[in-house]
Amino acid sequence: MDIFIEALGWIGSIAVVTAYGLNSYQKIKSDSISFYLMNIGGGALLIVYSYFKTAYANIFINIVWVVIAVTALIRLARKIKA
């Protein structure tokens, strides 16, 4: 179980850092679906990882991270739909 949780943490970290890197090098835009999904997925995995590690400050920051990405994704979806 520990290896599985560690893997989730690494995958989440890689997803968030990859999203940031791709955006920084202008490979994806900060308002793209892929950027939001990488942040949501990575943040969600980091929430799970942090919960098992009882790292409550990390849980908080990743919840905020995911909420920001989800609300931005919803706004983008509404914009595309209109």
N, C-alpha and C positions, 0 to 999 in steps of 0.2 A: 504494500500500500504506500509506503514511504517513497518508493521509486516513482510510482504513478503520480503522486502529489508533486514531487520534484519536477517531473516531466511537464506537468501542467504549468508550473511556475516558469520554467524555461520557455515553453511555447508562448505563454502570455507575454513574457518579457521580450522575446524576439518579435512577436507581432507588433507590439507598441513601438519598439525601437525601429523596426522596419518601416512602419507607417511614417514615423518622424523623419527617418533618413530619406525615404523616397520623396516626401514632401519637400524636404530641405534642398534636395538636388533637382527639384522640379520635374520629377518623373510622374508624380501624381499630384493633383490639386488638393488643397485643404478642404474643398467643398465637394469632393468626389465620394461616391458611394463606397469605393474600395477603401479609402482613407477612414471613413466612419466605421465600416465593418471591421477593419483590422483593430481599431481602437476599442470598439465594443467587445469583440471577441477576446482580445488580449487583456483588456481590463477585467472582464468576467473571469477569465482563468486566473488572473492575479488575485481576485477577490477570494476565490476558492483556496488558492495556495496560502494566502495570508490568514484565512480563517483556520486552516489546519496548523499553521505556525503560530497562532494566537498573536499575530502582528496587527493589532487593531487600528493603529494609525495608517498602515498600508491599506487596510480594508476601507477606511474612510476615504482616503484619497482616490482609490480606484472606483469606489461607488460614485464619487463626484465626476471622475473621468468618464465613466460609462454614461451617467445621466446627461452630461454635456454632449457626448457623441450621439446618444439616442435622440435628444431633442433637436440637434442639428440635422440628423438624418430625417426626422419627421418633417422639419421645415423644408428640406430639400425635396422630399417626396411631394409635399403640397405644391411647391413651386413648379415641379415637373408636371404635375397633374393639371395645373391651371393653364 
